[in-house]
C-alpha cells in the first residue's frame, strides 16, 4: 500500500516528529506557506512563531495537515 504524503511532504509519523521539534516546525511551516504563496502566513509565522508552533503542532497531530493560514 502506498503511503499518503501530506503537510510537510512526509508520512504521518515523520510529520508529527518534525512538528514536535520547534526549529523544524518553524522552518517547514514558513517553507510550506511560502510554497503556497501565502505571504501573510509567512510573516505571521516568523513574528508569532510561538503561537504558530502550537497551532501547527495541534493541526498536524489532529488532521495531518496545516490548517491555519496555510492555504
C-alpha contacts under 8 A as a table, 3 or more apart, distances in Angstrom:
res1	aa1	res2	aa2	distance
3	X	11	X	6.70
4	X	11	X	6.49
4	X	12	X	8.00
5	X	8	X	7.96
5	X	9	X	5.14
5	X	10	X	5.11
5	X	11	X	5.32
5	X	12	X	7.43
6	X	9	X	5.00
6	X	10	X	6.25
6	X	11	X	6.96
6	X	12	X	7.38
6	X	64	X	6.66
6	X	65	X	6.27
7	X	10	X	7.36
7	X	15	X	7.33
7	X	32	X	7.78
7	X	60	X	7.63
7	X	64	X	6.41
7	X	65	X	4.56
7	X	66	X	5.98
8	X	15	X	6.21
8	X	28	X	6.65
8	X	29	X	7.93
8	X	32	X	6.89
8	X	65	X	7.92
9	X	15	X	7.77
10	X	14	X	6.01
10	X	15	X	5.89
11	X	14	X	5.41
11	X	15	X	6.15
12	X	15	X	5.05
12	X	16	X	6.31
12	X	64	X	6.35
13	X	16	X	5.14
13	X	17	X	6.29
14	X	17	X	5.05
14	X	18	X	6.10
15	X	18	X	5.17
15	X	19	X	6.01
15	X	60	X	7.02
15	X	64	X	7.36
16	X	19	X	5.00
16	X	20	X	6.22
16	X	57	X	7.42
16	X	60	X	6.28
16	X	61	X	6.16
16	X	64	X	7.87
17	X	20	X	5.23
17	X	21	X	6.70
18	X	21	X	5.45
18	X	24	X	5.80
18	X	25	X	6.05
19	X	22	X	6.87
19	X	24	X	6.76
19	X	25	X	4.68
19	X	53	X	7.86
19	X	56	X	7.10
19	X	57	X	5.31
19	X	60	X	7.04
20	X	25	X	6.91
20	X	57	X	6.46
21	X	24	X	5.68
21	X	25	X	6.07
22	X	25	X	5.03
22	X	26	X	6.22
22	X	53	X	6.72
23	X	26	X	5.24
23	X	27	X	6.15
24	X	27	X	5.08
24	X	28	X	5.75
25	X	28	X	5.40
25	X	29	X	5.78
25	X	53	X	6.46
25	X	56	X	7.56
25	X	57	X	7.76
26	X	29	X	5.09
26	X	30	X	6.16
26	X	45	X	7.23
26	X	46	X	7.60
26	X	49	X	6.67
26	X	52	X	7.86
26	X	53	X	6.58
27	X	30	X	5.27
27	X	31	X	6.17
28	X	31	X	4.93
28	X	32	X	5.84
29	X	32	X	5.14
29	X	33	X	6.14
29	X	42	X	7.87
29	X	45	X	7.32
29	X	56	X	7.69
30	X	33	X	5.24
30	X	34	X	6.01
30	X	41	X	7.75
30	X	42	X	5.20
30	X	45	X	6.45
30	X	46	X	7.36
31	X	34	X	5.06
31	X	35	X	5.96
31	X	42	X	7.95
32	X	35	X	5.13
32	X	36	X	6.50
32	X	70	X	7.31
33	X	36	X	5.20
33	X	37	X	6.30
33	X	38	X	5.27
33	X	39	X	7.13
33	X	41	X	6.19
33	X	42	X	5.79
33	X	69	X	7.62
33	X	70	X	5.25
33	X	71	X	7.33
34	X	37	X	4.76
34	X	38	X	5.66
34	X	39	X	6.25
34	X	42	X	6.20
35	X	38	X	7.65
36	X	70	X	7.30
36	X	71	X	6.48
38	X	41	X	5.42
38	X	42	X	6.45
38	X	69	X	7.31
38	X	70	X	6.70
38	X	71	X	6.77
39	X	42	X	4.92
39	X	43	X	6.22
40	X	43	X	5.25
40	X	44	X	6.09
40	X	69	X	7.74
41	X	44	X	5.14
41	X	45	X	5.85
41	X	69	X	5.13
41	X	70	X	6.55
42	X	45	X	5.10
42	X	46	X	6.31
43	X	46	X	5.24
43	X	47	X	6.20
44	X	47	X	5.08
44	X	48	X	5.49
44	X	49	X	7.41
45	X	48	X	5.35
45	X	49	X	4.98
45	X	52	X	5.86
46	X	49	X	5.30
48	X	51	X	5.63
48	X	52	X	6.31
49	X	52	X	4.99
49	X	53	X	5.77
50	X	53	X	5.22
50	X	54	X	6.85
51	X	54	X	5.56
51	X	55	X	6.33
52	X	55	X	4.97
52	X	56	X	5.69
53	X	56	X	5.36
53	X	57	X	6.04
54	X	57	X	5.02
54	X	58	X	6.13
55	X	58	X	5.24
55	X	59	X	6.15
55	X	68	X	7.50
56	X	59	X	5.18
56	X	60	X	5.96
56	X	66	X	6.02
56	X	67	X	7.63
56	X	68	X	7.57
57	X	60	X	5.23
57	X	61	X	6.24
58	X	61	X	5.22
58	X	62	X	6.08
59	X	62	X	5.11
59	X	63	X	5.43
59	X	64	X	6.47
59	X	65	X	6.18
59	X	66	X	5.87
59	X	67	X	6.42
60	X	63	X	5.52
60	X	64	X	4.11
60	X	65	X	5.11
60	X	66	X	6.15
61	X	64	X	5.69
63	X	66	X	7.81
66	X	70	X	5.95
67	X	70	X	5.77
67	X	71	X	7.42
68	X	71	X	7.84
